[in-house]
Amino acid sequence: MKLPVNFYKPLATGAPQPLRELPIRPERMIHFFPPHIEKIRARLPETARQVDVLCGNLEDAIPLDAKEAARAGFIEAIATLDAPETAIWVRVNALNSPWILDDMDQIVKAVGNRLDVIMLPKVEGPWDIHFADQYLALLEARYGVQKPILLHALLETAEGVKNVEQIAGASPRMHGLSLGPADLAASRGMKTTRVGGGHPFYGVLTDPVEGQTERAFYQQDLWHYTVARMVDACVAHGIRAFYGPFGDLKDEAACESQFRNAFLMGCTGAWSLAPNQIPIARRVFSPDVKEVLFAKRILEAMPDGAGVAMIDGKMQDDATWKQAKVIVDLARLVAKKDPELAEAYGL
């Protein structure tokens, strides 16, 4: 175990100093795109204006014979993309794959100073984070990267869920965790082929009532336990939790319901796999207008955060001032991308 005194020391001479706090930025939707498809790359400037995070996908859903093309396409797209308000992520191939070393080396070399987060699939324990952490520090030092690139882990195996606490606290590079329901279902031996969401056969039956033959059945959430464990681990370590993919692109109502469950349980955002899921994530994960307006009143009543103020009969102090500032700061970031919300927020 790394001693606390060494936790925030760079792992390579010349690597940037690790962050002690995550940047405050909207991350309502992590929008995935396949970089090997030229027509999709051509639409990235327009897509970037609509989303908080663009994530190039090099792993699942990329054919084996297109892996190198996807990597090259990602580098080409990000090197020329002018979207300073949009975070840039990449989901690299798995740590046991033949592509991972080149994925990290070539991407950090070419666009390391534009890259915010590397998403690691199928993380099973802190040892996976330690490897990526050390290798990334060496690459940052070699290629002169000025700010640390963060790591985001996918919970896609039973072992990963078992070790979620250690994964969340494995490195100061940790940005957050995402639920990967499809691979996790296979790892657990779950009897479902759905990517996220519930299942019509998973639920509870009401007790029998004398004289009634019909008994109501209520479908339940297959992922409630895992999302709760993930959120607890993330909050405890000061990082962020995300719902992953919702695979039924046509069922927008079910997608919104699943996203809202994740939001209510403490998730920061969710993945969007297609354009129609972007507005769903924006709607669910944006700061509530009433909360923003009330938070602004707190900041106006306590400009320097000192003292005590009474607003609508409720006492406000330095603690609530800090909460209000987080909400308003996030609303300001969201407002830059959403003119309608900017107007509603009064920003």
C-alpha positions, 0 to 999 in steps of 0.5 A: 500500500502506498503511504499517505505521504507519497500519495500525491507525489508524481510517479515519474520525474517530469510528470505533472503534479497530481490534482488534489480536487477534481475540476468543477465542470458539467458532465451530464452526458458522456457521449460516445463516438466511433472514431474510425467512421469518417462521417461521424468524425466530420460531425464532431464540431456540431456534436461537441456543442451539444454535449459535456463530454466527447468520448472516443471509443476504441474498445467494444463495438470497434471491429478488430480490423478497425482498432488502429483506424479508430485510434488514428481517427481519434487522434486526427479528430481531437487534434483539429477539434476546436471545442474548449468547453467540451471535455475530451475522453477516450475509452482505450482497449482493455489492459490485457489486450494487444492494443493498450500500450499503443493506445496510451502511448500514441494518444498521449504523444499526439493529443495528451495536452487536450485529453482530460480522461482515459477510461479503462474498461474491465477494471478488476482491482487497484492493481489495474489502476496502479499500472495505468497510473505509472505508465501514464506518468512516464508518458506524460513526462516523456511527451511534456504533458502539462496537466495530469490526465485522469483515469475513469474505471468501468465496473464490468466484472464481479471482481471489480464490484467486489473491489470497488472501494480499493479501485476508487481510492487507488490513485489521485488520478481517479476521476470516477467510475461507470457501471458497465451493465452488459459485461457485468451481467455476463461476468455474474452469469445473469440471465439477461441480454439487455444493456442496462435497464430492468427486466420484465421477469425481475420483480416482486409479486404482491401478497394474495388477497382472499377473493381476488385472483389477480396479483400485481407484479412490480418490475424492479431495477437489476442494477440498484445494488451495484449503483448504490455500491459504486456511488458510496465508493465514489463519494467516500473518495471524492470522485464521481459516479456515472450510469453507463450505457442504456442499450435500447435506443428506441425506448426513450422513456425507459432510458429517462427512467433509468437515468433519473434513478441513477441521478437520484441515487447520486450519479453525476451523469450517464453515457449517451450512445446516440443523439436522441439520448443527449437531451435525455441526459441533459434534462435529467442531470442539469441543476434544478432551476429552483435550486439554482435561483435559491443558491443565487440568493444565498450568495447575494445575501453572503457575498464573502461567505461569512456570517449568517443570513436568514432566507425564507425563514431558513438559516444560511451559514458558511456551509450552505454558502459552499453548497450554493457556490457549487450549484451556481458554479455548475449552473454557470458552466451548464449555461455556457452550453445551454442558452435556454437554461442560462435564461432560466437560471438568470445567468 
